[in-house]
Amino acid sequence: MLLLNALREVYKADIEVAKAKIQIYLDSPVGVGDHSTLTETVDEQVNAIAHARDKLKVLLDYYSIPKM
C-alpha cells in the first residue's frame, strides 16, 4: 500500500509541475522562441498532465487508496 500511496503522490506532483511550467511559459513567453514553439511546448505539458491524470485514475479506480 505504501508504494501505491507513493505513486499517487508522484502523479499528483507531476501534474503540479506541468501546471507550473505552463504558467511560467504563459507569464514569460520570451523563453520560448516563436509562437509555434510556445504552442508545442505548452502542448507537451498538457500531455504530461493528461498522462499523469490517467495513471492516477487507474490507481484510484482499481486499488483501494484514498484520493487525498
N, C-alpha and C positions, 0 to 999 in steps of 0.2 A: 504494500500500500504506500510506503514511503516513496518508492520510485514513481508511482503514478502521481502522487501529490507533487513531486519534484517536476515531473514533466508538465503538469498543469501550470505550474509557476513559470517554467521556461516558455511555454507557448504564450502565456499572458504577457511576459516580458518582451517576447519577440514582437507582439502586437504593439506594445507601447513604444518600443524603439522605432519601429517603422512609422508610427504616427508622429513621433517627434521629428524624424528625418523629413517627412512630408512637410511639417510645419516650418522647419528650417528652410527647405527649398522654396516654400511659398513666401516666407518673410525675407529671404536673401537670395533671390534667383541669380545674382551675379556670379555665384559659384558654379553655375551651370552655363555653359557657353551660349547655346541658342535655344529658341523655344521648343523645337522638336526634341532636343536632348532633354530639356526640362520635363516635357510630357513623358518621355520614355523613362526618365529617372523616377518620376512620381509613380508611373505605372508599375515599375519594379517593386516599389514599396507597397503599393496596393496589392500586388500579387503576394508579397510576403505576409501581409495581414490576412489575406484570404487563406493562404496555406496554413498558417498558424491557427486561425479560427477553425478550419476544418479538422485539424488534428485535435484541437481542444474539444470540439464537439464529439468526436469519436470517443475520447476518454469519458466525457460526461454521459454519453448515450449508452455505452457498453460496459462501463465499470462503475461501481458504487463509490464514487468520490464526490465530496461536496464541491459546489461551484466556487465558493469563497471569492 
